[in-house]
Amino acid sequence: MGTVSDYFGSLVFDDRAMRASLSADVYDSMRKTIDEGRELDISVANAVAQAMKVWAVAHGATHFTHWFQPLTGITAEKHDSFITPSPDGSVIMEFSGKELIKGEPDASSFPSGGLRATFEARGYTAWDPTSYAFIKGKTLCIPTAFCSYGGHALDKKTPLLRSMEVLNKQALRILRLFGNDAAKRVVSSVGPEQEYFLITKEMYEQRPDLRFTGRTLFGAKPPKGQEMDDHYFGVIKPGVAAYMEELNEELWKLGILAKTEHNEVAPAQHELAPIYTTTNIATDHNQLTMEIMQKVAAKHGLVCLLHEKPFAGVNGSGKHNNWSIATDSGQNLLSPGDTPYENAQFLLFLCAIIKAVDDYQDLLRISVATAGNDHRLGANEAPPAVISIFLGDELTAILDAIETDTPYMGTAKTQMKLGVDVLPKFNRDTTDRNRTSPFAFTGNKFEFRMLGSSNSIACANIMLNSAVAESLREYADCLEKTEDFETALHEMIKETIKDHKRIIFNGNGYDDAWIKEATEERGLLNYRTTADCMPHLLDEKNVKMLTSLGVFTADELRSRHDIMLENYCKSVVIEANTMINMVHKRVAPAIVRFAADLAKQASEKRAFLPEISCSYETDLVTRLTSLTNSITERTEELEKAVMGLSDAEDIVSEAELIRDTVLPKMSELRIPCDCAELLTAKSYWPFPTYGDILFSVK
């Protein structure tokens, strides 16, 4: 195959491919569309389509598809071949600019949240030229946005692009106030760390709960889990190493910057981390990464689990969203810079983020809310559901000095007056990382650690970009009107710190005392579940901010509210029904069969040796019988709870019923089942145990 540099991006119609196959004029026009957001002329689109087709066919492609990200949370594609009939009975390979720019998939079955009726099947896909086309198998995949016949966004890409644009607009206003007239664009960049589990396909196929729900609904704690911390950063097993090697090759062909790989905390858990890229492309790449991880695993006889909590009692999997903003010239706006004036600019952007996170804690929590992630947040392996910001000691001390107009007791004892030479220069990062913080500053970026491993990163970055853009808009509206920029800047930063310092916390986020302090003393929000937080998407302040910026329409927000709650409800109901089925078909019969055989053995022993008490068998049969009765009762209670969902008046009520009745009944049912697993002979138990699964990959 050659070296990595030889084949990296070989399946991507990237800048290198465009330079090689487009005329200079067409290439320049494409670059302006990509870099500056200029509209694409149809003649340019035709030229690009022709070159793209020739390139794709040369790489073995026979079909093309508009690759998009509907509100299912995964990607979608409809393949069309390049062939067109010729008068002589043969075919020719054609692909036009019209086909490149717009597609029309049958969209009737995609979630719309009421944006259109089921019988309205038409939907449109529109080419996103800022994300390069790529080849997957024998298909040219063209990243696209997806909208309804009426123009409503039915995908995750469209609002993401809108949020990036509003952040760009408001950030440029701030840069102009600092005298930066050179920057043409400000873009957000992301590097999403991806955690996952690898288990053998043999084990997976024997677990109906894994196959139907992605997580184990039963499973007793194994003798050894992650207690010894010996898996974290440990030697990678040969089977896993072979998987990682092929995964890297497939990702690199697609231009995905897979950089870091290692074992994670839990047995069978691993992590892949890419190099940063623009948020739109990073989102596309992460969706592709999750798909390819699962495909490559299948080739190795493995299954890649992306559920946030596939196994109880060991760490679940997250996706750390490392987020920053930079100009088109590469200036990172979250880096303090080399001069005091750059410090002032940095502090204003920092304060905009602090304000955004405090004002829109609810939106950030909503952006990571799923039934799976509810099991993970706050479980001493992931951040709590309460959102706070970690800044480190030095930055916190600087902000305290600004707020109180007192000398900064760090590198220099100077009065904190922004924008003048006495403002001390400070380093990027002089504090260790805080792994318990939901939103931590790590030198020149923020690490948003609440995302679940199966989440699209689009949702979190839409809300983050939008909230920060709103803060910057408020700042710009004020500063553009002032005659004394220096004083107004100083007062603005000072007031932001005073008003929003409650969101800053540098301590242990796992400490119960912090949760009490956060909620009771600081007034921070603590939405433990999706049912708790999702209704707040439609709070007036959130709707006003997101619609005024043009990121969503009110109808689009209502649709997402309904879709996300519906997904939550459906996910849990599938889990509940799977539990019920497993108990009736496998768990209860196995326990009863083992108890009956024990009783029979005891009876035979007594017949042969009347003086033998057979206390072991008798006691065990008694315990198993008691557990069976408990399992039967709790299964009936769970069935009633699921049936009771039909009484819900709306989707919000149904979600609340699931939170308050179904999920507790599922937890209650699991307890006797897991106890019975520990007492039942292995040859009788119908499923692989945690010990079997977590240590199955060699």
N, C-alpha and C positions, 0 to 999 in steps of 0.2 A: 504493500500500500504506500510505502514511502514514509517520509517524516511527516509530523503533524502539520508543519507549515506548508507541505505540498498539497494536502487534501483539506485543510481547514477552510470551511465555507465553500467547498466544491459543489455543494448542492443548493447554493443560494445565488439568486440573481442580484448580487450586491454591487457595490460601486465599481469593483474590478471588472465584473461582467458587463456592466453598463458602459464603462469606458471602452471596452474591447469591441462592443457590438453596436453602439449608437454613434451617429454622427456628432460632431462637436456641438452643433446648434441644439440638437435634440438632447444631448447629455446636459448641456448648460441649463436648458429649460427644466429638465427633470431635477437637477440639483436645486434650482430656485424653488421648485415646488416642495421638495423635501426639506430644505433648510429654512425657507422663509414662508412657507405656506401659500405660495402663489397658485392660482388656478391653472389647471392643466388644459392646454388646447387639444382639441380632438385630433388634429394632425400629428401632434406629438404623441398622443396616446396610441394612434395607429402604428407609428414607427416603433414605439416601445413594445407594443403587442407583437409585432412581427419579429423583432429581435428576441423577445422573451420566448416566443414559440420555437424559433430556430434553436436557441440555446437549450430549451427543455427537451426537444426531440433528440438533440445530439446526446443528451444525457439519459436517453431511454424512455422519456415520458410519452405516453399515448393519450393522456387525459389532462384536463385542467379542472380546478374547482375554486370557487370562492369560499375560502376558509374563514369561518366566523365564530363568534363566541356568544351564543344565545344565553338566555337567563336560566338555563339548566345548570350552569356552572362548569360545563365542559365545552369542547369545541364541536363544530358541525361542518359537514361538507357534502356537496352533491357533485358527482363527477360527470363531466361531459367530454367526449372524445374530440380530438382535433379534426377528425375526418369530415370531409365534405364531398358529396358525390360529384363525379366528373361526367360529362356527356358521353365519354367513350366506355362507361361502365366501371371505371376505376375510381379511386378516391384521391383527393389531395388533402394536405394538412394545412388548415387555415385557422387563424385566430385574429380577431379584429379588435380595434381600440374600443368599440362599443361593448364587446364581450368582456374586455379587460375591466372597463370602468364600472359596468353595472351587470348584476345578475338578478334573476327572479326565481328564487327557490319556492317550493310549496311550503308555506310556513304555518299551516293551520294548527299543527300539533305542538308548536313551541309555546312555552309559557308567555302569556301576555298580561296577566293580571287585570283583565277586563278592558285592555286597550282596543281590542277588536273581538268580534264574535267568532265562534268556532268555524262558521261557514265561510268566513272571509279568509281565504287561503293565501292571498297574495302578500308577499313580503319582498323587500328589495335588499340586495347586498351592494355596497359601494366600495370600490377599491381604496385602500389606505396606502398611498405611495410612500408614506414615511416608514413603513415596515416592509422589508424586502420579501419578495416572493421566493419560494423554495420548493424543492422536489422531495416528495415523500412517496417511496415506492416507485410507481410509474405515473404519478400525478403531480402536475404543477399546481402548487397551492398558493393562492393569491390572498393575502390577508385583507379582510374587508370588514366594514361596518354593516350592521343589519338593522333595518327599520321597517315599519309597517307601511301599508298603502297610504295611510293618513299622515305619515312622516314622523311617527313616534319611534324613539329609540327602543329596540327590542333586544339589545345586546349590552355587553359590558364595555366594549371598545369605544362606542360613541360618547358616552358620558366621560370616559377617561380622557379622550382627546379634547373634549370641551374643558375639562378641569385643567389640563395642561396649558391650554390656550389662555384661560383666565388668569392662571398663575403667572404666565409669561407677561401678560398685559400689565398686571398690577406690580410685578417685580420691576419691570422696566420703568414704571413711573417713579419708583423709589430710587433706582439707580440714576435717573436723570437729575434728581434732587441732589445727589452727591457728585454731580458733574460728569458722570459717565455717559457720554454720548456715542461711544463706540459700539457698545453692546447692541446687537440686533435682536437677540432672543435670549430668554432665560428658560432653561428646561430642567425638569426634575429627573433625577436618575435614581435607579434602584438596583440593589443586589440582593435577591431573595435567597436565603439559605433554606434548603429543602431537606427536611428529615423524613425518614421512611423506615419501614421494617421489611426484611426479607425472610420468607419462610419457604419450606419446600412445597411444591404443588401437591404432593401426596398428602401432607397434613391438611392443607387448605381444602382439598376436595372432600375430606372426611368431616368438615365442620360446616353444617348448614348455616350457622350464624355468620361465619366469615363470608360465605358465598352470597348470602342475601343482604347482609347489613354492613359488611366491612369490619365488624368488631366481634369479639367473643362475648356472648351474653351470659355464658356460664364459664367457670374455670376456677378451681381452687389454687391457692398460692403454692408455687412449687417449693421444694426444699431450698433451692438457691435461685435468687433472682438477680438484682443489681446491687445487693448489699455490699459486695466486696469492691465495687467500682473498678473491676478488672477489665470490663469490656470497653470503657471509655478511652478512646485513643489507643486501644490495644492493637496487637498484631492482627491484621486483616486475614481472615481465613481464606484458603485457596479458592474455594467456590465463590466467595464474595469478591475476591480480587479479580477473578476471571469475568465476573459480571460487570464490575466497575470498569474494567479495561474496555470491554465492548461498548458499554454505555458511553464512555468518553468518546470513543471513535465515532459513534453515531451522532452524538451531540456536536462534536467538532465539525463533522461534515456539513451540518446545518448552521454553522457559524455561531453556535451557542457556546459562550465562554466558560465552560465548566472548568473550574480551577482547583477546588479543594475537595477532598474526600477523606472520610475517617469514620471509625466506629463511634456511635453515640453511647449514651449512658446505659440504656436498657439492653439486655441480651437481644441479639438479632436486629438491633436498631443502628441506622447509619445516617450519614449526612453528605449532601453534595452542595457546594456553594459556587456560584458563578462570579465573574468579574462584573462590575457595574456597567449598566448601559441605560439609555433613556427609558423612561417608565413604560412607554407604549411598547417598545421592542422587548423590554424585560418581561412584560406581561405575556406577550406572545410566546416568548422563549420558555417561560415557566410552564405555560399550558402544554407546549410541545415536550418539555422535559418530563412532565408527569406521564404523558402518553408513552414516550419512548422508554421510560423506566419500566413500565409494565410490559411492554412488548419484548424488551431485551430479557427481562426476568423469565418470561415464558420460554424463551429459547434455551435457557439454562436450567429448566425444570424447577423454576422458582416462581413465587408470587410476590409482587411488590405491594405492600399494604400502605395506603396513604390516609387511612382513617386517623383522626386525632387521638383516639384512645382505643386501639385494638385489643389491649390486654389490661385488665384491672391489676393494680398493685405494682405496676412498673411505669416508667415514664411514658407519656404519650408523645406525639410528634407535632411539632410546630413548624412555622415558616417565618423566620426573622426577616423583616422588611427593612433593609438598610437604605434610608432615604436621604437625599441631599438635593440641593439646587445649585446650578452653575450657569454662567453665561456661555454664549456660543464660542467665545475665545478661550474657554476652559477655566475661568475664574470661579472657584468654589465659594459661594456666598456664605457658607457656614464655616469657613476657615478665617480665623481672626486677621490674617494678613500681616504685613510687615511694617505698617505705619499706624500711628494713633488714629488717623482719619479712617483708615480701613477698619480699625477696631470699632469705631463708632457705627460704621455701616453694618458690620457684623452684629453688633449688639442690637441694632434695630431689627434686623432679620431674626435674630434669636428671640427677641421679645415678641415679634409677630407670631412665632411658633408657640411660645409659651401661652400667649393670649388665645391662639387658635385652639390649642389642646384643652385649655380650661373652658373656654366658651362652648366647645363642641365635643366634650367628653362623650356625650351620649352617641354622637354620630360615629366616633371612632370605635366605641364598643359595638354598635350596630354593625359596623363594617366587617367585623370578625365573628358575628353571631351565627352559629349553626348548631344543630343538635349534637354533632360530634364534638365541637369545640367546647360546649358547655361542660363536658366531662373532664376537660383538661385544665381550663383556667382555674387558678387558685388551688391547684392540687400539689403544691410544693415541687413542681417540675416546670411550671409555666407561671407567667405573671398572674397576679390576682385580677379579678374582674374590675377592681377599682383602678382607674387610670391615674397615673402620676408621672412626673418628669424627673429623671435623674440628670443633674448637671455636673456633679463633681464639686470638690471643695473650692477650687480657685474661682471658677465662674460664679458659684453661689456667693462667695465672699465679695466679688466685684459688684454683683447685683445688689447685695446688701449695702455696700458703700454708696452706690448710686442712690438707692432709696432713701438713705438717711443723711446724705450730703456730708459724710464723714470721710476721713482719709482712708484710702485702701491700704491695708497693712500687709500687702504681698511684696511684689518686687520693688515697689516704691511707695513712700508714704505721701501721697498726693491727694489733693481734693479732686473729687471725680466731676469734672466738667467736660462734657463730650465735645469732640471735634477740635480741641486745642492741644497744643504740644504736651501739656502736663498729663494727658491721659496715658497711663502706662501701657507698654506693650506686654501682652501676656501670651503664654504658650498655647498650643493647640489643646493639649490634654495632659494634665498632671495628676490625674486621679485614676485609680484602677476601675475597671468596668463593674457595673452593678447588674448581675445576671437576674436579679429579682424584679427589676424595674420594667414596667410595660413599655416605657418610652424613654430610652437612655441616649444621652449625648455621648458620642465615642470619638471625639477629636475633630472631625469635620463633617459629621453626618449624625442622623438620629436612627437608632435601631428600634423599630416598632415590633415588639416581640409577642404580640397577642394573636397573630394570625395562626389559624390551624393549617395543618399540612396539606389538606385537600382543597383549601380555599383558592379561588382565583385572587391574585394580588390586586386586581383591578379595583375591587370594592374599597379596600383600605386606602389605596392611593387616590381614588376619586375624592373621598372625604378629606384626606389629608391635604391634597392640593387645594381643594375648595376652601377649607377652613383657613389655611394660611393666606390664600388670595384675599379672603374677606378681611383679615387683619391688615394686610398691606393696603387694601383699598381704603380702609378707614384712616390709616396713617397718611396715605398720599392725599386724600381729600383735605386733611387738616394742614399738612406741611406745605402743600402747594399754595395755600392762601396766606401763610404767615410772612411777615416782613423780616423777622429775626429768626432765621433757620436754626442757628446754634441753640438758642434758648428754648425754642419750641421742641427741638429734637431731644434736648436734655429732659425737659418736663414730660415729654411723651414717654420716654423710656422709664423715667422715674415713676410715673403714674401706672404704667403697665406692670412694673414689678410690684408695686403696692397692691394693685387690684387683683393680681393673679398669682402671687407667690404661694398661695395655698396648694397649687398643683405641683410645686417643687418638693421632692422628697428624696433624700440621698441615702436613706436607711434600708433596713431589711423589709422588703415587700411581703415576705412570707409570715412576718410576725403578726399574730392576732391583734396585738396592741395597736399596730399600724392601721389595720382595718377599722378598729373602733375609733381611733383618732381621726382617720380620714373622713369617716361618715358622720360622726357625732360632733367633732370639733371643727373640722375644716369644711364640712358640707359637701364633700365630693360624692359622686354617684356610685352606687354599688348594685349594678344590674347583674345578678348571678346567672340568669338564663336568657335564652332567646325570647321567651315569652315575656320576660320582664322588660327587655330593652326595645324590641322591635316596634311596638306601638308608638314610641317616641320619635320615630322617623317622621311622623306627620305632625309633630309639634310645630306651632306657628313659627317659632324662631328658625327652625331648621328648614321648613318649606320656604320661608322668606329668603333666607340666605342662598339656598341652592337654586331657586328660581330666578332671583334677581341677578345672579351671576350667569345664568343661562346654562348651568350644568344639567339641570333636569327641568322638565315642566311639572306642574302640579299633578297632572295625570300620570306622568311617568313615575313620580314618587309613590303615588297611591298603588300603582301596579306592582312596584317592587316590594312595598310593604306586604301586599297580599301574597305575592309569589314566595317571598322568604318565609312568611309564617306558614304558608301551605306546605312548603318543602320541609319545614320543621315538623309539622304535624304528620305528614306522610312518612317521614323517616322514622319517627318514634312508633307509629302504628305498625309499620313493617317489622320493627324490632319486637314489639309486643306479640304480634301474631307469630313471628318466628319462635319466640320463647314458648308460646303455648303449644305450637306444633312439635317442637323438640321434646317438651315434657311428655305430651301424650304419646308420641310415636317412639321415643327412644329412651328418655331419662327414666320415667316411671316404670316402664316395662323391665328395664335393666335392673333397677333396684329390687323390684318384686321378684324377678327371676333369681337373683343372687340370694335374697332372703329365703325364698322357697327351697333352694338347694341347700342352704345352711340348715334349715329346719329339718329337711330330709336326712342330711348327714347326722344331725344330732339324734334323730329318731333311730337311725340305723345303729349308731354307737350305743345307745341305751339298750337296744334289743340284744346286742352282742355282749355288752359289758354294763349290766344294770347298775353297778355300783358307781359308774362314772357320771359326774354331774352335768357335763357338757355346758358349763357356765359361759365359756367364750362364745359358743354358737348362740346360746339362748339370749345372752345380753346383746349381742350384735344384731340378732333378728329383732329384738325389742326396739333397739335404737333405730334400725332401718325402717321398721314399721311406723314408728312415730314420725320419722322424717317423711315417709311416703304420705302419711295423713296430712302433714303440714303442707307438703308440696301440692297435694290435691286441693286443699282448701285455698291456698294462695293462688293457684292457677285459676280456680273459679272466680276469685275476687278480681284477678287481672282481666279475665274475660268480661266480667260485668263492667269494669272500668272502661274497656274499649267500646263496648256496646253503648255505654252512656255518652260517648262522644256525639252520638246522633242527636242528642238534645241540645247541643250547642247552637246558639242563635247566629253566630258569625265566626269568622276565622280567628278573631282575637279570643273569643270565649273558648273555642276549641283548644287553642294553644294553652290557655290557662288551665283548662281541665286536664290536659296532658301533663302539664307541670305539676299539678296538685294531686292528681289521682293515678294516672297511668304510670308515670315514672316511679313514684314511690312503691306502687304495687310490683313493678318489675324488680326493684331492689329487694323487696321483701321475699319475692319468689326465689331470687338467686341464692339467698342465704342457705336454705335447707338443701338445695340442689348441690351447692358446693360442699356442704358438710357430707352429703351422701357420697360424693365423688371420693372423698378421703377414706370412706369406710368400705367402699365397694371394690371387690377384687378387679384388678386391671383387665383381666380377660372378659369381664362382664361389661365394663364401662364402654359406652358406645362411641366415644369421641377421643381423639388424641388430647392429652392433658397439656397444661401450660409447659411442664417440663419437656414433654415430647416436642412441642412446637417451637419453643424459644431456642432450643439447642439442636435443632434438626439440620441446619445448614453446616456443611463441613468445609 
